Amino acid sequence: MTGTWARWLAGAAVGVALAALVGSGASAQRPAATQPAASAESTAASDAPPVSIRINAIVTDRRGRPLLDLKPSDFELQDNGVDQKIESAEFRAVASADTSAGSPIQSAEDEQRAAREPDTRLFAIYLDEFHVADGLDSARVRDEVTRFIDTELRPRDLLFVLKTLDPVTAIRFVRDREAARATVQRFAGRKGDFAPRTPFEEQFFGRTPEAVESARGQVVITAVRELAMRMGELEPTRAALLVVTEDFARDGAGGRQRRLPDWQGLSRIAGHFGFPIYTFDPRDRESDPQPTTAQPASTDRPQTLLQSLAAQTGGEAIRGTTAFASTLTRMSRDLDSYYVLTYQPSQATDGRFHPIQVRSKRKDAQVRVPTGYWSPLSSEWRAFLAKATAPSPSKPPRMLKRSPLIDTWIGFERASDGRMRLVFTWDSASVTSSARRLPPHTVVLKATRPDDTPIAESEVEAVRAAPEVGEPRDRLTFEVPPGRIQLDMTILAVDGSTLDTAARDIDVPTPRGTTPLILPVQIVRARTARDFRVIVGGAVTAPSPAREFSRTERLLIRAPVYDPAGAAVTVTSAIVNAKGQRIREIARLESAAAADSSQPEFDLPLAWLAPGDYGIEISVVGGSGSARQLVPIRITG
């Protein structure tokens, strides 16, 4: 794992935790119906008056049936061991288990409206492929999560399933179950398998198992945090988050101090927005003790972090398929009915975790609550942190942005004089807002150095369906200096109006050492036999940003390679399956256009491949070493 990547992840973790920490103390009071878990909120006043704490309590009899008529006097509550007076105990229940199908989710506005409907339940499921074993454990995950989707969800419920390395920018909670089922069926654990399967892993995860494990843990917690933040932004009436993992909180470089802030940040987010977190470990081992939800916050150890996370947010830690079905059935019922207990704590708002205990005076009543809550910070601390984290007015931070309107591809080619040239292409995104009137027509790309020195600026059209004769307008190439460059994009409609903007920072690769270097692989798609003949004939064609192709297409694969020592190299390519196993070698073209040994070309017809997920593997071997790059693709019917 590179130092830059590690610092970026650490900064992201601190930033989210700090935002949740500061935000929980400064937010306005929200309706109790939107708080199916513990939350802490304060009124806005400069002298920091007492906060109002609201705790969600599930109260049932010994047979698991909800108790419906409890009053504040029926409860006893202790905050940090101090008795507190409960001001109100409001019972919240779904009016009816409505089996009618709700309106379809076709836009962000539909999603927000549906999440706030009184009888709508929202479920988010995260599937951690990095920390679940392949084989039996993965099969259990697929079976049990699919069973939950099929048997526990109602037509009006909202659902989204996020898998490891899926884009967090595509999160959309919908009522259609087919996409969720398909995501679950593609789940395949990779625990103990440290071989990189994507260029992202190859570049940023490091080589040793320790470095890969550390990077994987940070990727998982960042993705779960993004999923939790998206849930909170919708302000759902009733919601729950399920994290499927075997346990990735392990000792390693940095140890406990590097992990706890990440988990505390996630716990704060869940508490602030008001939803429980459940964790599911699919392993069935009779010799291992079953986790409980009664672990106090003070016992946070690496082997109990998942249990503590569930307990702090009012969820449960599930171990084994035997407990999975019954626990998730209970989770589903818990969202239907619960009490909201409100009180004002006697302690100051100190930003720390406060353990709580709640009991009912009613005979045989069973009470389940979060083990505590994160207190908001006092007004003095909030002001101090806001000042400490405020950007300098003389050097405002550069804000990076991805536009949902377009997909981009950015790569590099090495010129004959050894200088590096950047290649940029784009295409309209496959999923865009239905509210947009005009599609993207042109992207104005501006490249600058970090000190704002201009490098290039030009208009680029979308990648053409068929190759053009002459200089293409759908591909921009220009020389770039070593180091970091800034790319700013303005997305225009056909009438010249601005639809959106985007911003990215790119590090220009500089060959170091003596081993070969593979620059980003270019994939040019040909939809007809004539298109392929034009491409092979030497036409300057634009690489496609797409990674999903039809079986009727044919791909031309360009692999720019470079050996710093100037040694001759042998470049081969193969198609691999979703498990990384080689299926077949990809034939190298021997045309005049492909004669350049620094950028060999390969011919991949797709008709013989069944629909599914694959990878294009590029391997380089020379006297000075070897290199490998894997490009994931998906084939449709």
Secondary structure, 3 states (H helix, E strand, C coil): CCHHHHHHHHHHHHHHHHHHHHHHHHCCCCCHHHCCCCEEECCCCCCCCCCEEEEEEEEECCCCCECCCCCHHHEEEEECCEEECEEEEEEEECCCCCCCCCCCCCCHHHHHHHHCCCCCEEEEEEECHHHCCCCHHHHHHHHHHHHHHHHHCCCCCEEEEEECCCCHHHCCCECCCHHHHHHHHCCCCCCCCCCCCCHHHHHHCCCCHHHHHHHHHHHHHHHHHHHHHHHHHHCCCEEEEEEECCCCCCCCCCHHHHHHHHHHHHHHHHHHHCCCEEEEECCCCCCCCCCCCCCCHHHCCHHHHHHHHHHHHCCCEEECHHHHHHHHHHHHHHCCEEEEEEECCCCCCECCEEEEEEEECCCCCEEECCCEEECCECHHHHHHHHHHHCCCCCCCCCCCECCCCEEEEEEEEECCCCCEEEEEEEEECCCCCCCCCCCCCEEEEEEECCCCCEEEEEEEECCCCCCCCCCCCCCEEEECCCEEEEEEEEEECCCCCEEEEEEEEEEECCCCCCCCEECCCEEEEECCHHHHHHHHCCCCCCCCCCCEEECCCEEEEECCEECCCCCCEEEEEEEECCCCCEEEECEECCCHHHCCCCCCEEEEECCCCCCEEEEEEEEEEECCEEEEEEEEEEEEC
